Amino acid sequence: MNTTPKQREIIKNKIGDLSRKYIIKPYTITKANALGVVVKPSSRKNKKIDVYDKNNNYLVSVGAKGYSDYPTYLELEKLGVYRSGHAKKRRLLYRKRHNRDRSIIGSAGYYADKLLW
């Protein structure tokens, strides 16, 4: 499902340009705490989040800037940009698309799945 020009304008006005600095959502922080990792805004220009262990050792960078994720879709649903259930549908499609790498514990795909979806 593509975003219409009107929806893109609403998104830009409400939450900013998705390709700019990513703001880590409470959803992701809660998931990180449950996994026993720490998340910080990524130091890599094309990634959203850097993941660290509890000893502050870098593990991996996840999430491509410019693309939405589950917490962002939830936020956009609340703002009325998308209908209720859109975030859940996007999550199912993401998981189907990334089924091979999301179950490899410790991989970027694993952390992206657990923290952003």
For each residue, the residues with C-beta under 8 A, 3 or more apart:
1: 86 89
2:
3: 7 8 11
4: 7 8
5: 8 9
6: 9 10
7: 3 4 10 11 81 82
8: 3 4 5 11 12
9: 5 6 12 13
10: 6 7 13 14 79 81
11: 3 7 8 14 15 18 76 81
12: 8 9 15 16 17
13: 9 10
14: 10 11 76 79 81
15: 11 12 18 72 75 76 79
16: 12 20
17: 12 20
18: 11 15 65 66 67 68 72
19: 65 66
20: 16 17 65
21: 41
22: 41 42 48 49 63 65
23: 41
24: 28 29 39 40 41 48 49
25: 28 29 71 72 75
26: 29 30 71
27: 30 31 70 71 74
28: 24 25 31 32 39 49 71 115 116
29: 24 25 26 32 33 39
30: 26 27 33 34
31: 27 28 34 35 114 115
32: 28 29 35 37 38 39 51 115
33: 29 30 36
34: 30 31
35: 31 32 111 114 115
36: 33 53 54
37: 32 51 52 53 54 59 111
38: 32 51 52 53 54 56
39: 24 28 29 32 49 50 51 52 115
40: 24 49 50 52
41: 21 22 23 24 48 49 50
42: 22 47 48 49 50 61 63
43: 50 61
44: 47 50 61
45: 65
46: 64 65
47: 42 44 50 61 62 63 64 65
48: 22 24 41 42 62 63 64 65 69 116
49: 22 24 28 39 40 41 42 61 62 63 115 116
50: 39 40 41 42 43 44 47 58 60 61
51: 32 37 38 39 58 59 60 61 62 111 115
52: 37 38 39 40 56 57 58 59
53: 36 37 38 56 57 59
54: 36 37 38
55:
56: 38 52 53
57: 52 53
58: 50 51 52
59: 37 51 52 53 106 111
60: 50 51 106 107 108 111
61: 42 43 44 47 49 50 51 108
62: 47 48 49 51 108 111 112 115 116
63: 22 42 47 48 49 67 69 112 115 116
64: 46 47 48 67
65: 18 19 20 22 45 46 47 48
66: 18 19
67: 18 63 64
68: 18 72 73 76 90
69: 48 63 72 73 116 117
70: 27 73 74 87 90 91 94 116 117
71: 25 26 27 28 74 75 116
72: 15 18 25 68 69 75 76
73: 68 69 70 76 77 82 86 87 90 91
74: 27 70 71 77 78 87
75: 15 25 71 72 78 79
76: 11 14 15 68 72 73 79 81 82 86 87
77: 73 74 80 81 82 83 84 85 86 87
78: 74 75
79: 10 14 15 75 76
80: 77
81: 7 10 11 14 76 77
82: 7 73 76 77 86 87
83: 77 86
84: 77
85: 77 88 89
86: 1 73 76 77 82 83 89 90
87: 70 73 74 76 77 82 90 91
88: 85 91 92
89: 1 85 86 92 93
90: 68 70 73 86 87 93 94
91: 70 73 87 88 94 95 117
92: 88 89 95 96
93: 89 90 96 97
94: 70 90 91 97 98 113 117
95: 91 92 98 99 102 113 117
96: 92 93 99
97: 93 94
98: 94 95 101 102 109 112 113
99: 95 96 102 103
100: 103 109
101: 98 104 107 108 109 110
102: 95 98 99 109 110 112 113
103: 99 100 110
104: 101 107 109 110
105: 110
106: 59 60 110 111
107: 60 101 104 110 111
108: 60 61 62 101 111 112
109: 98 100 101 102 104 112 113
110: 101 102 103 104 105 106 107 113 114
111: 35 37 51 59 60 62 106 107 108 114 115
112: 62 63 98 102 108 109 115 116 117
113: 94 95 98 102 109 110 116 117
114: 31 35 110 111 117
115: 28 31 32 35 39 49 51 62 63 111 112
116: 28 48 49 62 63 69 70 71 112 113
117: 69 70 91 94 95 112 113 114
